[in-house]
Structure formats: structure tokens, C-alpha cells
Amino acid sequence: MAAMKPRTGDGPLEVTKEGRGIIMRVPLEGGGRLVVELTPAEAGELANALSEVVG
């Protein structure tokens, strides 16, 4: 029987450039990660939208 470990998100937020795309890995509450592939234009739009909210 395998030991049970608490699920705490699988690491920090990561953003890497892979080929022509940008990969964003966001840890989720309860475990696991959301992986999103963005184009540079989409990443720019996301950055603008986040800066409007954050200030």
C-alpha cells in the first residue's frame, strides 16, 4: 500500500518558452496543475489584463 501524501499543489507557478509558444503551469488548490499554452500575443493580452486588476 502506497503512503498517502498531502496534495499541496505541485510546485510554484512556472512560465517557460518552448518553441514558439509560452507554457504556463499554475498549481491548483487540492493538487495538480493547470497547464496552458499561449502565443506571445495571448501572453501580452493576459499580462495587460492582470496588470489592470492588480494595479
Buried (B, 14 or more C-beta within 10 A) or exposed (E): EEEEEEEEBEEEEEEEEEEEBBBBBBBEEEEEBEEBEBEEEEBEEBEEEEEEEEE
